Amino acid sequence: MYEKWLAYRALALEEGRQSTLAQIRRAFKKDVIPPLRQMTIHEITRHHLLEAVGRIESAGRCRWPRRFAPSSGSCSDMPM
């Protein structure tokens, strides 16, 4: 599923070391895929995804997850 989504996003994003596409690849490789690897897509919950976003943000890897945070500042209020 990730590979299909990334291929779709890559159509609109530029290649390059500091590009958003490169940041997405690095973040998924380090913070998203490892803890979810053994789960099926049906087992992954909102909580799992919010934890992954939190790991990306706390590591300061990139800023793109902030676009999805609600204005209230509480990720628990974020629609999924």
C-alpha positions as a printed NumPy array, in Angstrom:
array([[  0.   ,   0.   ,   0.   ],
       [  2.843,   2.396,   0.908],
       [  4.609,   1.833,  -2.409],
       [  1.429,   2.586,  -4.377],
       [  0.733,   5.734,  -2.354],
       [  4.34 ,   6.933,  -2.719],
       [  4.303,   6.323,  -6.473],
       [  1.137,   8.424,  -6.72 ],
       [  2.615,  11.247,  -4.572],
       [  5.866,  11.136,  -6.571],
       [  3.962,  12.313,  -9.649],
       [  3.478,  15.727,  -8.015],
       [  6.723,  15.992,  -6.036],
       [ 10.261,  16.745,  -7.12 ],
       [ 13.203,  14.386,  -6.649],
       [ 16.246,  15.52 ,  -4.693],
       [ 17.96 ,  15.087,  -1.346],
       [ 16.105,  17.953,   0.379],
       [ 12.799,  17.503,  -1.429],
       [  9.498,  16.699,   0.259],
       [  9.541,  13.342,  -1.53 ],
       [ 12.93 ,  12.483,  -0.022],
       [ 11.719,  13.594,   3.426],
       [  8.652,  11.374,   3.122],
       [ 10.791,   8.38 ,   2.142],
       [ 13.195,   8.909,   5.059],
       [ 10.414,   9.452,   7.599],
       [  8.522,   6.357,   6.527],
       [ 11.694,   4.239,   6.516],
       [ 12.703,   5.331,  10.039],
       [  9.47 ,   6.144,  11.865],
       [  6.425,   4.653,  10.181],
       [  7.212,   1.317,   8.578],
       [  9.238,  -0.38 ,  11.366],
       [  6.541,  -0.337,  14.082],
       [  3.747,  -1.178,  11.624],
       [  5.591,  -3.811,   9.578],
       [  4.016,  -6.847,  11.233],
       [  0.457,  -5.452,  11.129],
       [ -2.146,  -5.795,   8.427],
       [ -3.748,  -2.62 ,   7.154],
       [ -6.908,  -3.581,   9.045],
       [ -5.035,  -3.691,  12.369],
       [ -3.528,  -0.214,  12.048],
       [ -5.485,   2.307,  14.093],
       [ -5.607,   6.06 ,  14.343],
       [ -3.487,   5.774,  17.491],
       [ -0.708,   3.998,  15.551],
       [ -0.693,   6.698,  12.885],
       [ -0.644,   9.535,  15.416],
       [  2.287,   7.887,  17.198],
       [  4.166,   7.762,  13.89 ],
       [  3.476,  11.447,  13.211],
       [  4.652,  12.245,  16.742],
       [  7.928,  10.358,  16.19 ],
       [  8.556,  12.227,  12.937],
       [  7.864,  15.612,  14.496],
       [  9.798,  15.   ,  17.719],
       [ 12.83 ,  13.893,  15.735],
       [ 12.603,  17.119,  13.715],
       [ 12.905,  15.172,  10.49 ],
       [ 10.442,  17.253,   8.537],
       [  7.51 ,  19.62 ,   8.85 ],
       [  4.95 ,  18.081,   6.507],
       [  3.034,  16.183,   9.252],
       [  2.074,  19.53 ,  10.838],
       [ -0.174,  20.263,   7.878],
       [ -2.486,  17.533,   9.131],
       [ -2.658,  18.667,  12.77 ],
       [ -5.828,  20.452,  13.85 ],
       [ -5.755,  24.113,  14.811],
       [ -6.654,  23.166,  18.376],
       [ -3.196,  21.639,  18.746],
       [ -4.591,  18.301,  19.876],
       [ -3.825,  15.417,  17.551],
       [ -6.553,  13.364,  19.234],
       [ -9.083,  15.66 ,  17.564],
       [ -7.64 ,  15.061,  14.121],
       [-10.106,  13.423,  11.717],
       [ -8.883,  10.265,  10.007]])
